[in-house]
Amino acid sequence: MNVNIVETQPGDIVITPIDVGNIPPSEVDAYCKKNGDLLKDVFGCEVVLLPVRGTDCWDFTIIRKSKTKKSKKV
């Protein structure tokens, strides 16, 4: 496993798949919320979990908004 340390910034969003195994569909949301809260504490920013079945790895994608200028009111 390779781990690259990246400093997240306010406003970043981390997206990752999470293996839900054989959890019944009615319990997937609660499972994702529990793990999402833990990962949010780790990354310090918003985390979006994509529930999948049968994956054995974590792929984290960090979405960073580019700095945009505020538009002038007309």
C-alpha positions as CSV (number, residue, x, y, z in Angstrom):
1,M,0.0,0.0,0.0
2,N,1.3,3.5,-0.9
3,V,0.2,6.4,1.1
4,N,0.9,10.0,0.0
5,I,0.3,12.6,2.7
6,V,-1.6,15.6,1.3
7,E,-2.6,18.6,3.4
8,T,-6.3,19.2,3.0
9,Q,-7.6,22.7,3.0
10,P,-10.9,24.2,4.1
11,G,-13.5,23.7,1.4
12,D,-11.9,20.5,0.1
13,I,-14.0,17.4,-0.4
14,V,-12.6,13.8,-0.1
15,I,-14.4,11.1,-2.2
16,T,-13.7,7.4,-1.6
17,P,-15.5,4.1,-2.2
18,I,-16.3,2.0,0.9
19,D,-16.9,-1.7,0.8
20,V,-20.2,-2.5,2.4
21,G,-19.7,-6.3,2.1
22,N,-22.9,-8.2,2.8
23,I,-24.6,-5.4,4.8
24,P,-28.4,-5.3,4.1
25,P,-29.4,-2.3,1.9
26,S,-31.4,-0.9,4.8
27,E,-28.2,-0.6,6.9
28,V,-25.9,0.9,4.3
29,D,-26.7,4.6,5.1
30,A,-26.0,4.2,8.8
31,Y,-22.8,2.3,8.1
32,C,-21.6,5.0,5.7
33,K,-22.5,7.8,8.1
34,K,-20.6,6.2,11.0
35,N,-17.5,5.7,8.9
36,G,-17.9,9.1,7.1
37,D,-17.8,10.8,10.5
38,L,-14.6,9.0,11.4
39,L,-12.9,9.9,8.1
40,K,-14.1,13.5,8.4
41,D,-12.2,13.8,11.7
42,V,-9.1,12.3,10.0
43,F,-9.1,14.5,7.0
44,G,-10.6,17.6,8.6
45,C,-12.9,18.3,5.7
46,E,-16.1,17.0,4.1
47,V,-15.9,13.3,3.1
48,V,-18.2,11.6,0.6
49,L,-18.4,7.8,0.7
50,L,-19.5,5.7,-2.3
51,P,-20.9,2.4,-1.1
52,V,-19.8,-0.5,-3.2
53,R,-19.6,-4.3,-2.8
54,G,-16.4,-6.3,-3.4
55,T,-13.6,-3.8,-3.3
56,D,-10.5,-4.4,-1.3
57,C,-8.8,-1.0,-1.5
58,W,-9.3,2.6,-0.6
59,D,-8.9,5.2,-3.3
60,F,-9.1,8.7,-1.9
61,T,-9.7,11.6,-4.3
62,I,-9.4,15.1,-3.1
63,I,-11.5,17.7,-4.8
64,R,-10.2,21.2,-4.4
65,K,-12.1,24.2,-5.6
66,S,-9.9,26.7,-7.5
67,K,-9.8,30.2,-6.1
68,T,-12.4,32.2,-7.9
69,K,-12.8,35.9,-8.0
70,K,-16.1,37.3,-6.7
71,S,-18.1,38.8,-9.5
72,K,-19.1,42.4,-9.2
73,K,-22.7,43.2,-8.7
74,V,-24.3,44.9,-11.7
